[in-house]
Amino acid sequence: MISPTITQFCHQVWQLDSTVQLFEKQGSVSYVVADKTPFHPVSHIWPDHPADTGRLVVGEQDVEVFDSLVGAIELSTGQLYVDKAIPVKRDSDGWVFVVVHCVHQAIDLSVGQLITLCVDKERQLALSRGHSAGHLAYLALNKVLADGYWRKDADRKDPHGHYDFNSYAQETSFVTEDKCVDSYRLGKTLRKRGLNSAEMLQDLASIESRVNAQLSDWLSLSSIVEMHCDGETLTDSRYWRCNLQEGEIAEIPCGGTHVTSLNEFARITVSLCQIDGQNVEMHTDVIPT
């Protein structure tokens, strides 16, 4: 019986041997599902973190893994559903969630065969820096905005106890190598919740400067970053943790890949860009050590 994929992308593992559980061709693409993997797949629900790429090696065959997707297999039929075609929620009875490795090149595989999966390490590390920097940036933005930009108490608080502007206002978040871009909407609902959005837009340059100063202070701590996993499979919850000396350790639910220490950053710089009267983008850029 096919089992859920054991994931190793939170454990600084970039190559491992694995056993093929399913091999299926759909048009010009072949889908390979193995019992464990170092590849991080792009989420079919919240695709903020790109898929890992790399290589699949078996015998003399060495092919490119050009994409990594989430798949769900109906155990009663063995049917594989990939990405947006997945018809069920995670942990549904009779289903297992797997990582699907996508290859274009012709490859000869069979179920039970041992393969080697090799992630593009440098690309994954760059994505990890971009994602962790995005978390740090929004925590810093929340902290700065909590100092004078809310006129009433907000129900949602971030891990440090500050009003969670990011949770309320975030429309999209996209990670790329050494970068994260978050888009925020300052609409009527957010104003009713107490954000002084007009003042925020007026002071955007000052807020940007204060956020960058806070990021510099946090990086000077050289804190460890940990990923706490509730289990080994794709659907188990994972949490980003970092002690930024703000009273409470920051813990953020997150399924992406991340750095292991703030020492991996030479600098993180935030730019706040007003798009129009209701929309702001935060561009977070990394200079690695």
Residue pairs with C-beta under 8 A, 6 or more apart in sequence:
1 75
2 21
2 22
2 33
2 73
2 75
2 78
2 96
2 98
3 21
3 35
3 96
4 96
4 97
4 98
4 233
4 234
4 235
5 33
5 34
5 35
5 36
5 37
5 97
5 98
5 99
5 233
5 234
6 35
6 36
6 37
6 232
6 233
7 36
7 37
7 40
7 99
7 232
7 233
7 234
8 16
8 36
8 37
8 38
9 37
9 38
9 39
9 40
9 52
9 119
9 124
9 257
10 227
10 229
10 238
10 257
10 258
11 227
12 260
13 38
14 38
14 54
14 118
14 119
14 121
14 124
15 38
15 116
15 117
15 118
15 119
16 36
16 37
16 38
16 116
16 117
17 114
17 115
17 116
17 117
18 34
18 35
18 36
18 37
18 114
18 115
18 116
18 117
19 34
19 35
19 112
19 113
19 114
19 115
20 32
20 33
20 34
20 109
20 110
20 111
20 112
20 113
20 114
20 115
21 33
21 34
21 35
21 98
21 111
22 31
22 32
22 33
22 73
22 78
22 80
22 98
22 111
23 30
23 31
23 32
23 33
23 109
23 110
23 111
24 30
24 31
24 80
25 31
28 104
29 102
29 103
29 104
30 102
30 103
30 104
30 107
30 109
31 71
31 80
31 82
31 100
31 101
31 102
32 56
32 65
32 100
32 101
32 102
32 103
32 107
32 109
32 115
33 71
33 73
33 80
33 98
33 99
33 100
33 101
34 99
34 101
34 115
34 117
37 68
37 99
37 101
37 117
38 52
38 117
38 118
38 119
39 51
39 52
39 54
39 65
39 68
39 99
39 101
39 117
39 119
40 49
40 51
40 52
40 68
40 124
40 256
40 257
41 51
41 52
41 68
41 69
41 70
41 99
41 100
41 234
42 49
42 50
42 51
42 67
42 68
42 69
42 70
42 83
43 49
43 70
43 255
44 69
44 70
44 83
44 84
44 86
48 131
48 172
48 173
48 174
48 175
48 256
49 127
49 131
49 175
49 255
49 256
49 257
50 127
50 175
50 176
51 67
51 68
51 69
52 65
52 68
52 119
52 120
52 123
52 124
52 127
52 257
53 64
53 65
53 66
53 67
53 68
53 119
53 120
53 123
54 64
54 65
54 117
54 118
54 119
54 120
55 62
55 63
55 64
55 65
55 117
55 118
56 62
56 63
56 64
56 65
56 101
56 103
56 107
56 115
56 116
56 117
56 118
57 63
57 115
57 116
57 118
58 107
58 109
58 113
58 114
58 115
58 116
61 107
61 108
63 103
63 104
63 105
63 107
64 103
64 104
64 105
65 101
65 102
65 103
65 117
66 102
66 103
66 104
67 102
68 99
68 100
68 101
68 102
69 82
69 83
69 99
69 100
69 102
70 82
70 83
70 86
70 97
70 98
70 99
70 100
70 234
71 80
71 81
71 82
71 83
71 86
71 97
71 98
71 99
71 100
72 80
72 81
72 86
72 87
72 88
72 95
72 96
72 97
72 98
73 79
73 80
73 81
73 95
73 96
73 98
74 81
74 94
74 95
75 94
75 95
75 96
76 94
80 98
80 100
81 87
82 100
83 100
88 95
90 97
90 234
90 235
91 235
97 233
97 234
97 235
98 234
99 234
101 117
109 115
123 177
124 257
125 259
126 177
126 178
126 288
127 175
127 176
127 177
127 256
127 257
128 256
128 257
128 258
128 259
129 177
129 178
129 259
129 264
129 265
129 286
129 288
130 175
130 176
130 177
130 178
130 179
130 180
130 284
130 286
131 175
131 180
131 254
131 256
131 257
131 258
132 225
132 240
132 258
132 259
133 178
133 179
133 180
133 265
133 268
133 284
133 285
133 286
134 173
134 175
134 180
134 182
134 284
135 240
135 242
135 250
135 252
135 254
135 258
136 215
136 218
136 242
136 244
136 268
136 284
137 180
137 182
137 211
137 215
137 268
137 270
137 282
137 284
138 158
138 165
138 166
138 170
138 182
138 282
139 158
139 159
139 160
139 162
139 166
139 244
139 250
140 211
140 214
140 215
140 218
140 270
141 165
141 166
141 207
141 211
141 270
141 282
142 158
142 160
142 162
142 163
142 164
142 165
142 166
143 160
143 162
143 214
143 246
144 207
144 210
144 211
144 214
145 162
145 163
145 165
145 195
145 200
145 207
146 162
146 163
149 195
149 196
149 199
149 200
149 203
150 163
150 194
150 195
150 196
151 194
151 195
151 196
152 193
152 194
153 163
153 194
154 163
154 164
154 168
154 193
154 194
155 193
156 163
156 164
156 167
156 168
157 163
157 164
158 164
158 166
158 167
158 250
159 248
159 249
159 250
159 251
159 252
160 244
160 246
160 247
160 248
160 250
161 247
161 248
163 194
165 184
165 195
166 182
166 184
168 190
168 193
168 195
169 184
169 185
169 186
169 190
169 195
170 182
170 183
170 184
171 183
171 184
171 185
171 279
172 181
172 182
172 183
173 180
173 181
173 182
173 183
174 180
174 181
175 256
178 285
178 286
178 287
178 288
179 283
179 284
179 285
179 286
180 283
180 284
181 281
181 282
181 283
181 284
182 281
182 282
182 284
183 275
183 279
183 280
183 281
183 282
184 279
184 280
184 281
184 282
185 278
185 279
186 195
186 197
186 200
186 201
186 278
186 279
186 280
187 278
190 197
191 197
197 278
200 207
201 274
201 277
201 280
204 272
204 274
204 280
205 272
207 272
208 270
208 271
208 272
211 270
211 272
212 268
212 269
212 270
215 268
215 269
215 270
216 267
218 244
218 262
219 262
219 265
219 267
219 268
221 243
221 244
221 245
221 262
222 261
222 262
222 263
223 242
223 243
223 244
223 245
223 261
223 262
224 242
224 243
224 260
224 261
224 262
225 240
225 241
225 242
225 258
225 259
225 260
225 261
225 262
226 240
226 241
226 242
226 260
227 238
227 239
227 240
227 241
227 258
228 238
228 239
228 241
228 251
229 236
229 237
229 238
229 239
230 236
230 237
230 238
231 237
237 253
238 253
238 254
238 255
239 251
239 252
239 253
239 254
240 250
240 251
240 252
240 253
240 254
240 258
241 249
241 250
241 251
241 252
242 249
242 250
242 262
243 249
243 250
244 250
259 265
263 289
264 288
264 289
265 286
265 287
265 288
265 289
266 287
266 288
266 289
267 286
267 287
268 284
268 285
268 286
268 287
269 284
269 285
269 287
270 282
270 283
270 284
270 285
271 282
271 283
271 285
272 280
272 281
272 282
272 283
273 280
273 281
273 282
273 283
274 280
275 281
